[in-house]
Amino acid sequence: MTQVWTVVVPVKRLDAAKSRLRGALPGQPHAALALALAVDTVEAVRACPVVAEVLVVTDDPVVTAAIGARVVPDRPAAGLNPAFRYGASAAGPGWVAGLTADLPALRPVELAAALSAAQSGPPTRRYVPDDPGTGTVLLAAPPGVPLDPRFGGSSAAAHAASGALPLLGDWPSLRRDVDTAADLAAAAQLGLGARTASLCGAATPAGSRPV
């Protein structure tokens, strides 16, 4: 596989990230869980064989120190879609994808399959809906086509209305974003990344997540 993709991953300041997950892990700081989700997501992207670079957009110094990828500074309170646009512009020409930072069970092989599928057919934007089918976890654009992100409430419909085409492969770990305690439990059934598993007290040794 050829490494052609730049994947943009915005990460909010940890004190504001994943508010619906507050209290999901009693006794654990909320910021630690938000950071674990982001770190495991980025680690999986870095291991993806078709990804050339991961570009994290954040203004949180703790994320910057921990994330293990190129970081571009976010503009405070700019919002998720501006962060995706800013990251895509910083990525330069080429194949660019935007990915949410809450995919702790992500398997690199599933991400590679989705990105490869995005390269087939007409040169247009493609999106992968989340497991319920209403949100979006991945938005991909070919060279010369703006990413034009529409993340947020009912983003799958918003991306479809904007002309993006859906990608509906069998990629459960890619489609399993984590917004609630129930989502976290579902992700654990797929196999969490090392940092989130350690925080959750899961019996998942480091490096044991399938690829």
N, C-alpha and C positions, 0 to 999 in steps of 0.2 A: 504494500500500500504506500502511496505517495503522501508525504506530509504537506498538505496545501492549505489547511484551514487555520485561520485565526479565530479563536473563540473568546468572546467578550463576556465577562462575568461581573456584573455590578454587585457590590456588597455594601449594604447600609451600615451606618454606625451601629455598633453592637447594642448600644443602649436603646436604639429605636427599632432594631430588626426583629422580625418574627414575633410580633406582639401577641398573636393568638396562641403561641406556644408557652407563654408565661405560666409557670407552675407545672409544666408537663413532667419535669424531673425534680420532685421534692428534694430539697437539700443541695441542689446544684445551682450555681449562679446562672441566670438566664443568658447572660452574655457569653458564658462558656459554651452553652449549647448552640447558640447562633454561630459562634466561631467554628465549632466542630462541624456543623453542617457545611459551612463554606469551605473549610479546609479539605474535607473529604470529597466534596464536589470537584474542587480544583485538582486534587491529586488524581482523581479518576480521569479528568480531562487531559492532564499532562501525560497519562499513560496511554491515551488513545493513539493508535498508529497513524491516523490521518491528520492529526493536529500538529501544526508547526509551532504555534505559540498560543499561550493563554494570557489574556490581558485582563487584569482585574481593575475595576473602577471603584475606588473607595477613598474616603477622606478620614478613615479611622486608622490611627497609628498602630493599634494592636493588630488589626487585620493586616496592615502593610508588613509588619514584622513577622507574622506567622504564616503568610499565605504561600510562599514559595513560588511566586510567579511574578512576571512583570506587572507593575502597578502604575496606573496613571491617576492623578488626584481628581476626585470627584468635586463638583461644586456643591457646597453644603445646601441641603434642602432643595436641590434642583429636581429630584424625583427620578423614578426608575427609567422611564422612557428617555429623558434627556441623558441619563447615564449610559444607556445602550447606544444612543446616537453618538455621544462623545467618544465612547470606546471604539465604535466602528470607524469613526473618522480618524482616530489615532492609529487604527490597525492598517490603514492605507489600502491600496488596491489589492484585489485578490478575493478569494472565497472567505466570507466572514459569517460567523454565527453568533447569536446572542443566546446565552444559557442562564437560567435562574440558578441561584446559589444555594438551593435547598434540596439537593439531590444526593443524600448521604449513602444511598445504596447503588449509585450509578456504576454500571459496568462499562469499561472502556470499549468492549466489543459491540455493545448495543449503540453507544454513541457513534462509533465508526460506521455501523450499518446505516444509521439514520443520516449521517452526513454524506455517505456515499450515495444513498438514495436521493438526496437533495441535488446531487450533481447530474442525475439522469433526467431526460425529458427536456421540456422547454426551459430556457434560461430565465427563471423567475424565482421569486421568494417562496420558500416552503416553511411550514410550521408543524411542530409536533404538539398535539394537545396533551394536557395532563390526564391522569387516570379517569377522573369524572367526565372529561371531555369538554369542560367549559373554559378552563384556563389554558395557558401555553407554557411549555417548558423550554422549547427550542424554536428559534427563528433563524433561518439561514438565507443568505443572499449570494448570488453569483457575482463575479467581477463586473463592475460598472452599474450595478443595481443597488440603490440605497436600501439599507436594512429596514427603515421605516417601521420601527417597533410600535406595537399597540398593546403592550402588556398592561394588566390591571383586571378589573372585573369583566367577566365574559370576554376575555381576550381572544379566545379561539374564534368566536363569531366576528370580533373586530378585525382580526387578521384575515379571515376569509373575505369579509366585506371589502378589505383593502386590496384584494387581488391575490393574496398569497394562497398557495395550494397546500392542502393537508398531507402530512406523511403519517401513515397509520400502520406501521410495522409492529411486530410483536416485540416490543421493547419495554417490559414492565419496570425495569429499574430506571430507565430514562423518564418514564411517564409518572413515576412516584415522587412527586414533590411533597414537601412536609410543611404544612401550615398548622396542624393541630396535633394533639396527643394521639388521636386515632391514626393519623397519617404516619406518625413516627413508629407506632406499633406495626403498621403495615410495611413500612420500609425495613423494620427489623426482621420481618419474615423473609425478606429478599436477601438479607445479608448486609449489614451496615459497614461502612468504612471504619478504619481502625480508631480514629479519634472519637467519632460518635459512639461506637460500640463501647469503648472504654468508659466514656462518660455515662452511658446508660447502664453500665454494669453487665452488658451482654457478654455471653460466652463466645466471643468472636475474636480469636487471636489476631494480632497485627499481621496484615498481609494475607489473610485468609479469604478476603472477598473475591468471588469469582471474577475473572476478566473476560 
